[in-house]
Amino acid sequence: MFDDLPPDLDRLHTLRVWHALWLDRIERKIAWLERRKAEEDYGRRARPRPPEWVVEVGIGVGKPPVQVHAGHCHMIGSRRRPVTRDEARRLLAEGLRACTHCQPEAELHIIDLAAPALAGRQHQPVR
C-alpha cells in the first residue's frame, strides 16, 4: 500500500492540527464570499430604478432647466433632477432644448419638435 504519511503518532497529530487550521481558514473565506455575494444580490434588488426622464439643470439661483434627456442617456451632466413623462413633454413643448444624443422628443412622440432639430443639422455655408 502506498502511504506517504509519516509513520509516527506525533507528526500525524501535527498534520491533523495543521489541516484543521487550513479547513477553518477555508470555511471562513467561503462564508465571507457567500455574505459578500448575498449583499451584492440584495444591493442589485434594492437599487432604485433609474428615472425615465431627466432634466439637466444649470448653475445659479433656482437652477434653471437646461436640457431634457432620456433616463438612460450617457450625456447627462452631474446637475440633474428626475422628471415625469408629462413634465418632460411640457418642458420640450415650452421650448427647452432636447438632447441631441438620446433625442427624447422622438421617444416622447413629439413630432413637431423633431423637424426643427433636423433643419438645424443641415450643412451651413461657411462665411
SEGU-833436 format. One record per residue (C-alpha): x, y, z. Coordinates in steps of 0.25 Angstrom, whole numbers, plus 2048, in hexadecimal, padded with zeros to 3 digits. Last residue first. Example, Ala and Ser with C-alpha at 12.3 -4.5 7.8 and 13.67 -1.06 7.14 Angstrom:
<recs>
<rec u="837" v="7FC" w="81D"/>
<rec u="831" v="7EE" w="81F"/>
</recs>
This chain:
<recs>
<rec u="7B5" v="94B" w="74F"/>
<rec u="7B4" v="93B" w="74F"/>
<rec u="7A7" v="936" w="749"/>
<rec u="79E" v="92F" w="753"/>
<rec u="79C" v="920" w="751"/>
<rec u="78F" v="91B" w="757"/>
<rec u="78F" v="917" w="765"/>
<rec u="786" v="923" w="769"/>
<rec u="77B" v="91E" w="760"/>
<rec u="77B" v="911" w="767"/>
<rec u="779" v="917" w="774"/>
<rec u="76E" v="920" w="76F"/>
<rec u="766" v="913" w="76A"/>
<rec u="768" v="90B" w="777"/>
<rec u="760" v="915" w="77F"/>
<rec u="753" v="914" w="777"/>
<rec u="753" v="905" w="779"/>
<rec u="752" v="904" w="788"/>
<rec u="752" v="8F4" w="789"/>
<rec u="758" v="8F4" w="797"/>
<rec u="763" v="8EB" w="792"/>
<rec u="765" v="8F5" w="786"/>
<rec u="766" v="901" w="78F"/>
<rec u="76F" v="8FA" w="798"/>
<rec u="77A" v="8FA" w="78D"/>
<rec u="785" v="8F2" w="795"/>
<rec u="791" v="8F9" w="78E"/>
<rec u="78B" v="906" w="78A"/>
<rec u="786" v="909" w="798"/>
<rec u="779" v="911" w="797"/>
<rec u="779" v="920" w="799"/>
<rec u="76E" v="927" w="7A1"/>
<rec u="764" v="92D" w="798"/>
<rec u="757" v="92D" w="7A0"/>
<rec u="753" v="920" w="799"/>
<rec u="760" v="919" w="79E"/>
<rec u="75D" v="91D" w="7AC"/>
<rec u="74F" v="918" w="7AB"/>
<rec u="753" v="90B" w="7A5"/>
<rec u="75E" v="909" w="7B0"/>
<rec u="753" v="90D" w="7BB"/>
<rec u="749" v="903" w="7B6"/>
<rec u="754" v="8F8" w="7B5"/>
<rec u="757" v="8FB" w="7C4"/>
<rec u="764" v="902" w="7C8"/>
<rec u="771" v="8FD" w="7CE"/>
<rec u="77B" v="908" w="7D2"/>
<rec u="789" v="90B" w="7CD"/>
<rec u="796" v="912" w="7CF"/>
<rec u="7A1" v="908" w="7CC"/>
<rec u="79E" v="909" w="7BD"/>
<rec u="796" v="8FF" w="7B5"/>
<rec u="79E" v="8FA" w="7A9"/>
<rec u="79D" v="8EC" w="7AB"/>
<rec u="78D" v="8EC" w="7A9"/>
<rec u="786" v="8E0" w="7B0"/>
<rec u="77C" v="8EA" w="7B7"/>
<rec u="778" v="8F1" w="7AA"/>
<rec u="77D" v="8FF" w="7AA"/>
<rec u="777" v="90D" w="7AB"/>
<rec u="781" v="919" w="7AA"/>
<rec u="784" v="926" w="7B2"/>
<rec u="77A" v="927" w="7BE"/>
<rec u="77C" v="933" w="7C7"/>
<rec u="783" v="930" w="7D4"/>
<rec u="77B" v="93A" w="7DC"/>
<rec u="786" v="943" w="7DF"/>
<rec u="793" v="93F" w="7D7"/>
<rec u="798" v="933" w="7D0"/>
<rec u="790" v="92C" w="7C5"/>
<rec u="787" v="920" w="7C5"/>
<rec u="787" v="913" w="7BD"/>
<rec u="779" v="90E" w="7BD"/>
<rec u="778" v="8FF" w="7BE"/>
<rec u="76D" v="8F5" w="7B8"/>
<rec u="76B" v="8E6" w="7BB"/>
<rec u="771" v="8E7" w="7C9"/>
<rec u="77B" v="8DC" w="7CD"/>
<rec u="775" v="8D1" w="7D5"/>
<rec u="778" v="8D1" w="7E3"/>
<rec u="783" v="8C7" w="7E8"/>
<rec u="77C" v="8BC" w="7F1"/>
<rec u="77E" v="8B0" w="7E8"/>
<rec u="78C" v="8B4" w="7E4"/>
<rec u="790" v="8B7" w="7F2"/>
<rec u="78A" v="8AA" w="7F7"/>
<rec u="792" v="8A2" w="7ED"/>
<rec u="79F" v="8A9" w="7F1"/>
<rec u="79C" v="8A7" w="800"/>
<rec u="799" v="898" w="7FD"/>
<rec u="7A6" v="897" w="7F5"/>
<rec u="7AE" v="89D" w="800"/>
<rec u="7A8" v="894" w="80A"/>
<rec u="7AB" v="888" w="802"/>
<rec u="7BA" v="88D" w="800"/>
<rec u="7BB" v="88F" w="80F"/>
<rec u="7B6" v="881" w="812"/>
<rec u="7BF" v="87B" w="808"/>
<rec u="7CB" v="882" w="80D"/>
<rec u="7C7" v="87D" w="81C"/>
<rec u="7C6" v="86F" w="817"/>
<rec u="7D4" v="870" w="810"/>
<rec u="7DA" v="875" w="81D"/>
<rec u="7D3" v="86A" w="825"/>
<rec u="7D8" v="85F" w="81B"/>
<rec u="7E6" v="865" w="81C"/>
<rec u="7E6" v="864" w="82B"/>
<rec u="7E0" v="856" w="82B"/>
<rec u="7EB" v="852" w="821"/>
<rec u="7F6" v="857" w="82A"/>
<rec u="7F0" v="851" w="836"/>
<rec u="7EF" v="843" w="82F"/>
<rec u="7FD" v="845" w="82A"/>
<rec u="802" v="847" w="838"/>
<rec u="7FB" v="83B" w="83D"/>
<rec u="801" v="833" w="832"/>
<rec u="80F" v="838" w="835"/>
<rec u="80D" v="834" w="844"/>
<rec u="808" v="826" w="840"/>
<rec u="814" v="821" w="838"/>
<rec u="814" v="81B" w="82A"/>
<rec u="813" v="828" w="822"/>
<rec u="808" v="827" w="817"/>
<rec u="80C" v="824" w="809"/>
<rec u="806" v="816" w="809"/>
<rec u="805" v="80E" w="7FC"/>
<rec u="800" v="800" w="800"/>
</recs>
